[in-house]
Amino acid sequence: MFDSKIIEVDGVFVGAAIITGLATSLRFYATHESVRSLHNAILPDLAALRHHVTATFRRMGRGRACLPGA
């Protein structure tokens, strides 16, 4: 790992974008259950990764299944 960027959606930490040895790609490390399906996904840039993660997080109900009482 060379560097990483925190990925938050609506104030919720959902994972990190990890710059791989290939300078042209980022690997997603998922920490939130709602985006677990994207764990280790490789995308070409940070904007694409954030867009994909945000769409998945919101489609999965903003992580409601992980909240107490949900």
MOPAC internal coordinates of N, CA, C and O (Angstrom, degrees):
PM7 1SCF
backbone

  N    0.0000 0     0.00 0     0.00 0    0    0    0
  C    1.4493 1     0.00 0     0.00 0    1    0    0
  C    1.5219 1   108.25 1     0.00 0    2    1    0
  O    1.2310 1   120.72 1   -47.91 1    3    2    1
  N    1.3145 1   116.22 1   132.09 1    3    2    1
  C    1.4525 1   121.64 1  -179.62 1    5    3    2
  C    1.5259 1   112.42 1  -102.04 1    6    5    3
  O    1.2310 1   120.05 1   144.35 1    7    6    5
  N    1.3089 1   117.51 1   -35.65 1    7    6    5
  C    1.4580 1   122.61 1  -178.97 1    9    7    6
  C    1.5240 1   107.68 1  -166.35 1   10    9    7
  O    1.2310 1   121.00 1   -16.55 1   11   10    9
  N    1.3308 1   115.70 1   163.45 1   11   10    9
  C    1.4604 1   119.13 1   177.57 1   13   11   10
  C    1.5167 1   109.98 1  -148.11 1   14   13   11
  O    1.2310 1   121.44 1   -21.44 1   15   14   13
  N    1.3203 1   114.84 1   158.56 1   15   14   13
  C    1.4615 1   122.80 1   177.74 1   17   15   14
  C    1.5193 1   107.71 1  -129.36 1   18   17   15
  O    1.2310 1   120.93 1   -45.59 1   19   18   17
  N    1.3249 1   115.82 1   134.41 1   19   18   17
  C    1.4605 1   121.00 1   176.80 1   21   19   18
  C    1.5235 1   109.25 1   -70.26 1   22   21   19
  O    1.2310 1   120.82 1   -41.25 1   23   22   21
  N    1.3203 1   116.03 1   138.75 1   23   22   21
  C    1.4603 1   121.62 1   176.03 1   25   23   22
  C    1.5275 1   107.54 1  -113.84 1   26   25   23
  O    1.2310 1   120.90 1   -61.70 1   27   26   25
  N    1.3184 1   115.88 1   118.30 1   27   26   25
  C    1.4602 1   122.70 1   176.28 1   29   27   26
  C    1.5203 1   108.52 1  -120.63 1   30   29   27
  O    1.2310 1   121.21 1   -34.94 1   31   30   29
  N    1.3179 1   115.29 1   145.06 1   31   30   29
  C    1.4595 1   121.02 1   174.63 1   33   31   30
  C    1.5207 1   107.00 1  -128.63 1   34   33   31
  O    1.2310 1   120.67 1   -57.89 1   35   34   33
  N    1.3054 1   116.33 1   122.11 1   35   34   33
  C    1.4664 1   122.03 1  -179.72 1   37   35   34
  C    1.5315 1   111.71 1    51.92 1   38   37   35
  O    1.2310 1   120.66 1  -141.05 1   39   38   37
  N    1.3240 1   116.35 1    38.95 1   39   38   37
  C    1.4555 1   121.74 1   178.03 1   41   39   38
  C    1.5158 1   115.65 1    81.45 1   42   41   39
  O    1.2310 1   120.08 1  -174.84 1   43   42   41
  N    1.3309 1   117.46 1     5.16 1   43   42   41
  C    1.4580 1   121.90 1  -179.42 1   45   43   42
  C    1.5279 1   109.10 1  -107.91 1   46   45   43
  O    1.2310 1   120.49 1   -53.97 1   47   46   45
  N    1.3372 1   116.67 1   126.03 1   47   46   45
  C    1.4595 1   121.37 1   176.38 1   49   47   46
  C    1.5233 1   108.21 1   -71.66 1   50   49   47
  O    1.2310 1   120.59 1   -60.71 1   51   50   49
  N    1.3269 1   116.48 1   119.29 1   51   50   49
  C    1.4587 1   119.98 1  -177.38 1   53   51   50
  C    1.5212 1   113.11 1  -114.22 1   54   53   51
  O    1.2310 1   120.23 1   166.78 1   55   54   53
  N    1.3419 1   117.16 1   -13.22 1   55   54   53
  C    1.4484 1   119.39 1   179.27 1   57   55   54
  C    1.5083 1   112.16 1   162.58 1   58   57   55
  O    1.2310 1   121.47 1    15.45 1   59   58   57
  N    1.3281 1   114.80 1  -164.55 1   59   58   57
  C    1.4559 1   120.39 1  -178.65 1   61   59   58
  C    1.5198 1   110.17 1  -138.42 1   62   61   59
  O    1.2310 1   121.67 1   -34.05 1   63   62   61
  N    1.3198 1   114.41 1   145.95 1   63   62   61
  C    1.4629 1   121.29 1   173.09 1   65   63   62
  C    1.5197 1   106.37 1   -94.68 1   66   65   63
  O    1.2310 1   120.33 1   -57.77 1   67   66   65
  N    1.3000 1   116.97 1   122.23 1   67   66   65
  C    1.4564 1   121.93 1  -177.14 1   69   67   66
  C    1.5181 1   109.01 1  -108.75 1   70   69   67
  O    1.2310 1   121.29 1   -55.87 1   71   70   69
  N    1.3168 1   115.14 1   124.13 1   71   70   69
  C    1.4626 1   120.01 1   176.96 1   73   71   70
  C    1.5209 1   106.97 1   -75.76 1   74   73   71
  O    1.2310 1   121.20 1   -58.07 1   75   74   73
  N    1.3083 1   115.31 1   121.93 1   75   74   73
  C    1.4620 1   120.79 1  -177.37 1   77   75   74
  C    1.5209 1   110.19 1   -87.93 1   78   77   75
  O    1.2310 1   120.77 1     1.60 1   79   78   77
  N    1.3090 1   116.14 1  -178.40 1   79   78   77
  C    1.4563 1   120.93 1   177.14 1   81   79   78
  C    1.5158 1   111.88 1   -63.98 1   82   81   79
  O    1.2310 1   121.02 1   157.35 1   83   82   81
  N    1.3203 1   115.66 1   -22.65 1   83   82   81
  C    1.4582 1   120.39 1   175.93 1   85   83   82
  C    1.5193 1   107.27 1   -86.79 1   86   85   83
  O    1.2310 1   119.99 1   -66.59 1   87   86   85
  N    1.2929 1   117.63 1   113.41 1   87   86   85
  C    1.4682 1   121.87 1  -174.93 1   89   87   86
  C    1.5228 1   112.76 1   -63.19 1   90   89   87
  O    1.2310 1   120.22 1   169.15 1   91   90   89
  N    1.3184 1   117.18 1   -10.85 1   91   90   89
  C    1.4614 1   120.07 1  -176.15 1   93   91   90
  C    1.5245 1   113.26 1  -100.23 1   94   93   91
  O    1.2310 1   119.69 1  -170.13 1   95   94   93
  N    1.3294 1   118.20 1     9.87 1   95   94   93
  C    1.4627 1   118.25 1  -177.60 1   97   95   94
  C    1.5260 1   111.73 1  -145.49 1   98   97   95
  O    1.2310 1   122.12 1   -22.01 1   99   98   97
  N    1.3356 1   113.54 1   157.99 1   99   98   97
  C    1.4602 1   122.54 1   177.22 1  101   99   98
  C    1.5190 1   108.52 1  -126.71 1  102  101   99
  O    1.2310 1   120.93 1   -38.51 1  103  102  101
  N    1.3187 1   115.82 1   141.49 1  103  102  101
  C    1.4654 1   121.05 1   176.35 1  105  103  102
  C    1.5202 1   107.72 1  -107.42 1  106  105  103
  O    1.2310 1   120.39 1   -43.06 1  107  106  105
  N    1.3291 1   116.85 1   136.94 1  107  106  105
  C    1.4588 1   121.29 1  -179.35 1  109  107  106
  C    1.5202 1   110.02 1   -94.89 1  110  109  107
  O    1.2310 1   120.95 1   -52.27 1  111  110  109
  N    1.3351 1   115.79 1   127.73 1  111  110  109
  C    1.4587 1   122.12 1   174.53 1  113  111  110
  C    1.5262 1   106.97 1  -106.58 1  114  113  111
  O    1.2310 1   120.45 1   -73.84 1  115  114  113
  N    1.3228 1   116.74 1   106.16 1  115  114  113
  C    1.4681 1   121.82 1  -176.27 1  117  115  114
  C    1.5238 1   110.86 1   -80.35 1  118  117  115
  O    1.2310 1   120.83 1   -44.86 1  119  118  117
  N    1.3382 1   116.03 1   135.14 1  119  118  117
  C    1.4624 1   121.03 1   175.45 1  121  119  118
  C    1.5246 1   111.60 1  -119.58 1  122  121  119
  O    1.2310 1   120.12 1   168.85 1  123  122  121
  N    1.3140 1   117.37 1   -11.15 1  123  122  121
  C    1.4671 1   122.00 1  -177.83 1  125  123  122
  C    1.5253 1   108.56 1  -109.92 1  126  125  123
  O    1.2310 1   120.84 1   -45.06 1  127  126  125
  N    1.3120 1   116.00 1   134.94 1  127  126  125
  C    1.4695 1   120.99 1  -175.91 1  129  127  126
  C    1.5267 1   113.23 1   -55.84 1  130  129  127
  O    1.2310 1   119.73 1   145.90 1  131  130  129
  N    1.3177 1   118.12 1   -34.10 1  131  130  129
  C    1.4666 1   120.55 1  -176.12 1  133  131  130
  C    1.5249 1   113.38 1   -67.72 1  134  133  131
  O    1.2310 1   119.93 1   162.50 1  135  134  133
  N    1.3253 1   117.74 1   -17.50 1  135  134  133
  C    1.4732 1   120.53 1   178.86 1  137  135  134
  C    1.5302 1   111.59 1  -118.85 1  138  137  135
  O    1.2310 1   120.77 1  -164.72 1  139  138  137
  N    1.3211 1   116.13 1    15.28 1  139  138  137
  C    1.4688 1   121.29 1  -178.20 1  141  139  138
  C    1.5301 1   111.80 1   -57.12 1  142  141  139
  O    1.2310 1   120.03 1   149.38 1  143  142  141
  N    1.3196 1   117.54 1   -30.62 1  143  142  141
  C    1.4733 1   120.69 1  -179.77 1  145  143  142
  C    1.5275 1   112.09 1   -64.10 1  146  145  143
  O    1.2310 1   120.28 1   161.82 1  147  146  145
  N    1.3210 1   117.07 1   -18.18 1  147  146  145
  C    1.4668 1   121.04 1  -179.79 1  149  147  146
  C    1.5273 1   112.91 1   -95.35 1  150  149  147
  O    1.2310 1   120.13 1   179.15 1  151  150  149
  N    1.3235 1   117.36 1    -0.85 1  151  150  149
  C    1.4634 1   120.76 1  -178.08 1  153  151  150
  C    1.5289 1   110.37 1   -54.87 1  154  153  151
  O    1.2310 1   120.91 1   -50.68 1  155  154  153
  N    1.3105 1   115.87 1   129.32 1  155  154  153
  C    1.4674 1   125.20 1  -179.08 1  157  155  154
  C    1.5260 1   113.97 1    72.45 1  158  157  155
  O    1.2310 1   119.99 1  -170.14 1  159  158  157
  N    1.3237 1   117.63 1     9.86 1  159  158  157
  C    1.4697 1   119.76 1   175.17 1  161  159  158
  C    1.5251 1   108.59 1   -65.08 1  162  161  159
  O    1.2310 1   120.63 1   -36.83 1  163  162  161
  N    1.3114 1   116.40 1   143.17 1  163  162  161
  C    1.4620 1   121.91 1   178.66 1  165  163  162
  C    1.5186 1   107.97 1  -113.14 1  166  165  163
  O    1.2310 1   121.14 1   -55.63 1  167  166  165
  N    1.3360 1   115.43 1   124.37 1  167  166  165
  C    1.4602 1   121.66 1  -179.78 1  169  167  166
  C    1.5195 1   109.12 1  -125.33 1  170  169  167
  O    1.2310 1   120.50 1   -20.98 1  171  170  169
  N    1.3363 1   116.65 1   159.02 1  171  170  169
  C    1.4661 1   120.44 1  -172.27 1  173  171  170
  C    1.5225 1   115.40 1   -73.12 1  174  173  171
  O    1.2310 1   119.87 1   151.86 1  175  174  173
  N    1.3335 1   117.85 1   -28.14 1  175  174  173
  C    1.4655 1   118.94 1  -178.00 1  177  175  174
  C    1.5249 1   110.54 1  -155.61 1  178  177  175
  O    1.2310 1   120.93 1   -11.44 1  179  178  177
  N    1.3293 1   115.82 1   168.56 1  179  178  177
  C    1.4594 1   121.50 1  -175.87 1  181  179  178
  C    1.5232 1   112.37 1   -64.11 1  182  181  179
  O    1.2310 1   120.06 1   141.07 1  183  182  181
  N    1.3156 1   117.50 1   -38.93 1  183  182  181
  C    1.4680 1   120.43 1  -179.94 1  185  183  182
  C    1.5298 1   110.87 1   -62.31 1  186  185  183
  O    1.2310 1   120.34 1   135.38 1  187  186  185
  N    1.3187 1   116.95 1   -44.62 1  187  186  185
  C    1.4658 1   121.19 1   179.22 1  189  187  186
  C    1.5240 1   110.74 1   -64.59 1  190  189  187
  O    1.2310 1   120.47 1   138.48 1  191  190  189
  N    1.3173 1   116.70 1   -41.52 1  191  190  189
  C    1.4562 1   120.63 1   179.92 1  193  191  190
  C    1.5261 1   110.71 1   -64.31 1  194  193  191
  O    1.2310 1   120.15 1   132.00 1  195  194  193
  N    1.3289 1   117.33 1   -48.00 1  195  194  193
  C    1.4722 1   120.46 1   179.30 1  197  195  194
  C    1.5258 1   111.61 1   -60.64 1  198  197  195
  O    1.2310 1   120.60 1   138.97 1  199  198  197
  N    1.3264 1   116.46 1   -41.03 1  199  198  197
  C    1.4669 1   120.41 1   179.68 1  201  199  198
  C    1.5322 1   110.37 1   -61.65 1  202  201  199
  O    1.2310 1   120.73 1   132.85 1  203  202  201
  N    1.3130 1   116.21 1   -47.15 1  203  202  201
  C    1.4640 1   121.67 1  -177.94 1  205  203  202
  C    1.5354 1   110.93 1   -64.74 1  206  205  203
  O    1.2310 1   120.54 1   135.35 1  207  206  205
  N    1.3289 1   116.58 1   -44.65 1  207  206  205
  C    1.4621 1   121.13 1   179.94 1  209  207  206
  C    1.5292 1   110.73 1   -65.29 1  210  209  207
  O    1.2310 1   120.40 1   136.10 1  211  210  209
  N    1.3253 1   116.84 1   -43.90 1  211  210  209
  C    1.4668 1   121.15 1   179.77 1  213  211  210
  C    1.5234 1   110.90 1   -61.32 1  214  213  211
  O    1.2310 1   120.53 1   134.12 1  215  214  213
  N    1.3260 1   116.59 1   -45.88 1  215  214  213
  C    1.4663 1   120.42 1   179.83 1  217  215  214
  C    1.5283 1   111.02 1   -61.31 1  218  217  215
  O    1.2310 1   120.39 1   137.36 1  219  218  217
  N    1.3216 1   116.86 1   -42.64 1  219  218  217
  C    1.4638 1   120.67 1   179.73 1  221  219  218
  C    1.5232 1   110.94 1   -66.12 1  222  221  219
  O    1.2310 1   120.23 1   134.96 1  223  222  221
  N    1.3175 1   117.16 1   -45.04 1  223  222  221
  C    1.4661 1   121.89 1   179.60 1  225  223  222
  C    1.5223 1   110.97 1   -58.21 1  226  225  223
  O    1.2310 1   120.47 1   133.45 1  227  226  225
  N    1.3082 1   116.71 1   -46.55 1  227  226  225
  C    1.4702 1   120.65 1  -178.10 1  229  227  226
  C    1.5245 1   111.73 1   -71.46 1  230  229  227
  O    1.2310 1   120.06 1   143.32 1  231  230  229
  N    1.3233 1   117.50 1   -36.68 1  231  230  229
  C    1.4598 1   121.20 1   178.16 1  233  231  230
  C    1.5324 1   110.77 1   -65.50 1  234  233  231
  O    1.2310 1   120.61 1   147.35 1  235  234  233
  N    1.3214 1   116.44 1   -32.65 1  235  234  233
  C    1.4619 1   120.83 1  -178.98 1  237  235  234
  C    1.5258 1   111.87 1   -83.91 1  238  237  235
  O    1.2310 1   119.95 1  -165.58 1  239  238  237
  N    1.3164 1   117.70 1    14.42 1  239  238  237
  C    1.4548 1   121.18 1   175.77 1  241  239  238
  C    1.5064 1   114.10 1    83.85 1  242  241  239
  O    1.2310 1   120.41 1  -151.38 1  243  242  241
  N    1.3214 1   116.81 1    28.62 1  243  242  241
  C    1.4631 1   122.72 1   177.21 1  245  243  242
  C    1.5206 1   111.90 1    56.85 1  246  245  243
  O    1.2310 1   120.78 1  -149.25 1  247  246  245
  N    1.3103 1   116.11 1    30.75 1  247  246  245
  C    1.4522 1   119.50 1   176.67 1  249  247  246
  C    1.5164 1   114.48 1    74.42 1  250  249  247
  O    1.2310 1   119.74 1  -162.00 1  251  250  249
  N    1.3184 1   118.10 1    18.00 1  251  250  249
  C    1.4682 1   121.34 1  -176.28 1  253  251  250
  C    1.5257 1   112.68 1   -57.62 1  254  253  251
  O    1.2310 1   120.76 1   147.36 1  255  254  253
  N    1.3234 1   116.16 1   -32.64 1  255  254  253
  C    1.4588 1   118.75 1  -178.77 1  257  255  254
  C    1.5254 1   111.80 1   -64.46 1  258  257  255
  O    1.2310 1   120.12 1   161.54 1  259  258  257
  N    1.3249 1   117.37 1   -18.46 1  259  258  257
  C    1.4588 1   121.25 1  -178.49 1  261  259  258
  C    1.5186 1   112.47 1   -92.72 1  262  261  259
  O    1.2310 1   120.17 1   173.36 1  263  262  261
  N    1.3125 1   117.27 1    -6.64 1  263  262  261
  C    1.4533 1   120.48 1  -177.03 1  265  263  262
  C    1.5215 1   110.71 1   -89.78 1  266  265  263
  O    1.2310 1   120.05 1   -38.02 1  267  266  265
  N    1.3359 1   117.51 1   141.98 1  267  266  265
  C    1.4655 1   119.94 1   177.54 1  269  267  266
  C    1.5254 1   110.80 1   -58.53 1  270  269  267
  O    1.2310 1   120.83 1   -42.93 1  271  270  269
  N    1.3050 1   116.01 1   137.07 1  271  270  269
  C    1.4550 1   121.00 1   177.89 1  273  271  270
  C    1.5094 1   114.46 1    80.82 1  274  273  271
  O    1.2310 1   120.18 1  -174.89 1  275  274  273
  N    1.3277 1   117.27 1     5.11 1  275  274  273
  C    1.4718 1   119.71 1  -178.92 1  277  275  274
  C    1.5056 1   110.38 1   -84.73 1  278  277  275
  O    1.2310 1   120.10 1   180.00 1  279  278  277

